[in-house]
Amino acid sequence: MKKTLLILIVAVLFSATAAAQNVVKASGIGTTKRDATYAAQRLAVEQGLGTLIDSESLTQNFMLVEDKILSKARGYVKSYTVISEKQEVDGTWTVTIEAVVAQGDLKNDLNALGILREKMGNPRILVLYDPTVSNSLDSPNNPVVAEAYDGIIEYLTDKEFPVVSKRIADQFTLRKFSSSEEIYKESVGFGLNNQAEYILVFNVKSEPQKKTSVFYRGRVMISAKLINTSTAQIIAADNFKVTGTDKDAQEFAMKKGGRKGGAAIGKFISQKLIKRWESETVSGRAVALELLNVPDFSMLIEFKSKLQSADGVKNLIQRNSTKNSVEYEVTFVGDIGRLKESIYKIFESMYVTIAPPTSGGDRVTVDFSKNPEDVEEEELWDDNPQLESSPIEGD
């Protein structure tokens, strides 16, 4: 039994290590054998990058990647074996290696550059408190709740996630709600109206712990749900129990527990979003496309055919329809601004005049009843309007 368990543990550790590393073959050319080997290592890292980011994003951000990652390429090569080396007639060397690239380190540094987040359109997060859960702290102004909020915001902003300001969040959280269901329902519309792609709804419970000989202790239970405002779906949820300690007072111990719990939620949410975005940059994300006040449904046959061939569109499915509107689910790779531009140009090619498509989160809307001349002059594809980005201002 012990032997079997040991084998299983070794297998798990090996799998985890393999997942964090990537074995690639690369050839480099240089004026010396050493330079050629360095060039091969760099190419090995470039191949590793190719499994983490699409070529379009890599090209657009090449100078940043060059400065922050490729300039220290050897640091990502954990080991390598020279397969062949040859000096050419002109004196240059060609060296081919098989290298073990640390994909985990490469992935972390790539995420730190924000390229993936930028490709997804720099989605904004609105953080709201739910005081209606049984036995929870009943006010967003409670000191422990405030510390938990700050812990969430501090972690997210440190990772450069755009967060809607507390001033705007308070417009919602200071209202009276009777249940979590009511908060869930109302928050989606509030988030869309304030141009938030995601809503993080959290809740805090706390209980004092027995004092040790040195420290006061306080346990904090914090739970959170992440909601996609476009689909109103919960895409991540978890809860954490943390203990805060302080040598001076119980109150301080509880507040420290709140801060730690908030940071834990912030870390969980950021990891979930990055993992989701990594998948969506390859397979595409579901975007809801609604066409309102459609004057002639027959034109949608041509529109659908052209949209399915548009750059970045991987699939198109009709979800709902009424007598004057229709909703599609578009599986799309790229930022929403590019999709909006494609939609506008398709209708233009069909000699159908529309107002610029609008968007909120992963939802794009075309309203045929709008007069294009009545729309305020703006950048048609600007998907990143200015928002208050300082999350803890006015505290």
N, C-alpha and C positions, 0 to 999 in steps of 0.2 A: 504493500500500500504506500509506504513512504517513498519507495523507488519510483512508483507511478506518479506520485505527487511531484517529486523532484523533476521528472521528465516534463510534466505539464508546465511547471514553473519556468524551466529552461526554454521550452517552446514558446511560451508567452513573451518572455524577455527577448528572445530572438526575433519574434514577429514585430514587437514594438521597435526594436533597433532597425530592422529591415525597412519598416515603414518610414522611419526618420532619415533613411539614407537611400541613395540612388547610385547604382553602378553604371557608369557610362564610358564609352570609348571615344577618344578625341585625338586629333593630330594637330601639331603645332609646327610652325616654321620660324627659324630665327638665325641670326648670324653666328650664334654659338649654340652648342648643344644645350647649354643651360637656358638660354633665351627661348629655344624651341620647346623645351619642357615647360617653362612658364606659360608660353602661348597655348600649349595643349591643355594645361590646367584651367586657363581662362575659358577656353572653348568648352571644356567639360562643365564648368559652372554655367555658361550660357545655355547649354543643353538642359541643365537642371532648372534654370529659369523658365525655359520653354514649356515645362510641365506645370508651371504655377501661374503663368500669365500669358495671355494671347499675344500674338505678334504685333497686332495693331497698338495695343497699350504699351508694349515694349518699345516700339518705334517712337511713339509719341513722347515717351518719358525716358528716352535713351540717355540723355545727358545726366539726368538724376541717377539712373541706375548705374551708369558708368562711374560717377563720382562716389556713390555710397556703397556699391556692391562689387562691380567688376574690378575696381581699383585694388581691392583686397581679396581677389578671387582665391588665392592660395589658402586663405583662412577657412574656406568652405570645403577644401579638399582634405579629407581626413587621412587618406592614404592613396597611393597609386603604384601601379606596376608598369614598367616600360616594356611594351610589347615589341617595338622595333625602333631602330634609330639609323639614320642614313645621312651621309654628307653628300650633297649634290655637286655637280660639276662646277657650279658657280661659287662653291664654298659654303653655301647655306646648309643648315641642318633641318631635317624633318624627323620629328619624334612623335611616335604614337603611344599613347598610354591608356590603361584601363584605370579609371579613378573612382573612388568612393566619395560622392558629394553629400555633404550634410544638408539634406533637404529641410530638416526641421529648422536649423539656423537660418538657412536661406529664406524660408517661408516667413519666419518671424521678422527678419530685417526688411523683407519686401512689404509685409503688412505695415511695418512702422513708417514706410515712405508714403502710405496713404494712396497708392496707385489703384488698388482694388476698390477702395471706398470712392475714389474720384470717378472711376469707371461706372460705378452704380449710381452716380449722380449726387454724391455727398448727401445721402438720406439723413433727414433730421429726426431726432428722438424727442418726444414730449414725455416728461416724467410726472406722474400724478399719484397722489396718495388716496387709498381707499380706507376710510375709517369705519365702514359699516360692518366689517367682519366681526363676528362674535368674539368678545374678550380682547379686542385690539385697542390700541391707544386711539382715542376718539378725536384727535385733532392734528392737522398737519403742522400746527404751531407747537405741538408738544416737543420739548427739548430733545428727547430721544429720537422722535420722528425726524426732526430737523437735522440731527446729526446723520441719520441714515440717508436722508436725501442728499446731504452734502457729500457723503461717502460715495454714493452712486455717481453724482455729477463730477466729482473730482476724478474718479477713475475714468469715466467716459471722455471727459475733456482732455485728460492727460494723454489718452490714446487718440485724441483729435477727432472724436465723433462730434458732429454738430448737434447741439442740444438747444431746444427752444427755451427761452429765458424763463426764470421763475416768476417774473411779473405776469407773463402770459399764463403760465401754469396755474397761478393763484386765482385767476379769473374763473377757473373750473373747480379747483380743490376747495375753495372757500364757499362754494354753493352747498346746499343741504341735499343729501341723497338718502334714500331709504334702504337701498340694497346694492350689492355688488353688480347685480344684473342691470340695474338702472345706470350705474356708473359705466359699465361696459358698453351699453347701448349709446349713451350720450357722448362718451369720450371719443368714439370713432368720428362722429360728425364734427366735434370740436377740433380734433386733430387735423382733419382734412381742411377745415376752415383756416387753420393756422399753419398750413403747409408742412405738416409733420407726416412723414412716411410711416413712422412707428410710434406706438404709445407704450410706455412702460408703466404699468399700474402696480404699485407695491403696497404692502401692509406690514405693520409692526406690532408685535406683542412683546411684553417684557415681564420679567419676574426677578425680584431680588434673590440672591443666593447667600448661603451662610458665610459669614466673614471668617477668613483664616486668621492666623495670629498676626499677619502683617497687612493683608489686603481686604478691602471691600470688593465684593463681586456682584455682577449683575448679568443675567442671561437675557439675550434678545433673540427672538424668533422673527425672521423677516422672510416674506414670500413675495414673489413677483411674477407677472405675466407680461409677455411682449406681444402686442397686437399689431398686425398689418392693417393700416387704416383703409387701404384700397379694397381689401377682401373681407375685413372685419374678422379675420381668423387669428386665433391664438397660435403663434408659431414657436413659442418657447415658454416654459414655466418651470420654476424650481423654488425651493425654500432652504434657508440656512439657519442653523443655531450657532450663535457665537457667545462667548463670555468676555465681558469687559472687566478689568481690574483697576483699582486705584487705591492708594494708601491713605487718602485723605477723607473721601466721602463716597457713600453709596450712589449719590446722584451723578458723580463724575464717572463711576464705574459703568453705570447704565448708559451714559452718553458715549463712552468709549466703545461699548458693545454695539450701539447703534451705528457708529462710524465704521466699525469693522464689518458689520453685516451689510451695510450699504456698499462698501468696496467689494465684498464677495458677490453681491448681485451685479454690480457693474462689470466685474470680470466675466461672470457667467454669460451675461447678455452680449458683451463684445465678442466673446469666443463663438457664440451661437451665430451671430450675424456674419462674422468673417467666414465661418464654415459654409453658411448658406450662400453668401455671395460668391465664394470660390466655385460652388456647384453651378450657380446661375450664370457665371461668365462663360462656362463651357456648354451647359445644356440649355441655357436660356431661362428667363423668369416669366411668370405668368402676368401679363398686363391686361387689365380690363379696358376694352375700347367700347364706349357707348356712343351711338349715333342718335341724336334726339331730333324730333320733328322732321323726320325724313320725308321729303316731298314726293319721291318716286322710288319705290322699292326695287323696281326693275334695274335701276342703275347700280345697285349693290352687287350684281353678278360680275360686272366688269371691275368694280372696286375691289372685291374679294380676290379676283384673279390677279390683279396687279399688286395688291398688298402682299399676297403669298410669295411673290417674286422679289419683294423689296429686300434690300440689304439688312441683314440681322434678323429677319423674320423666319422662324423655324417651323411654326405651325399656326393654324388659325381655325378656331372652332366657334360656332355660334352657340351662345348660352341661353339668351332670353330674347323675346321680342313682344311688342305690343302693336297696336294698329298704327302707331307713328314713330316707334323707336325700336332699336335692336342693340343687343350687347354681344360682343365677341370676346373670346379669350385669345390673346395673341402671345405665343411663346417667342420671346424676343431677347436677343443678345446685343447689349449696348446700352447707351443712356437714352432716357425717354425723349430728350430733345431731338435726337436723330429720328426716332419713330414719328414724332409729331411733324417733323419736316417732310418725311416720306408721305404721310397721310395728306398733308396739304398739297404737295406736288402731284399726287395721284389724282385728286379731285380737279386740280388745275389742268392736268392733261386731258381730263374728261370734259373740260369747259363747264365745270360746276364751281361756282363761286361760293366760298365759305369763309367764315371768320376763322382766325388762327385757332387751332385746337388748343384746349386748355388741359392742364394736368394737375393731379394731386396724388402724391404717392405713386403707386403702380396703377393708376387709372387715367385714361385719356378720354376727353369728351369733345365731340363735334356737335354743335347745336346749329342746325340749318336755319333756325328762326332768327339767328343773330345777323344783323346787318354788318358786314365787314367795315363799312364806313363809320359805324358807331363805336367800333372798338378803339380804345385809346392806342395811340402809336407807341409801339414797344418792340423789343427784340422778339421776333416770333418764336424762337426756339430757346429762349432763356428759361431754363428749368431750375435756376438757383436764385430766386428773388432774395433780396436782402432781408434778413431776419435779425432779431436781437439774438446775438450768439453768446453773450455773457450769462451763463446759467445761474450764477449766484449773486447777480447784481441786486443791490438794494436790500440785502439781508441785514 
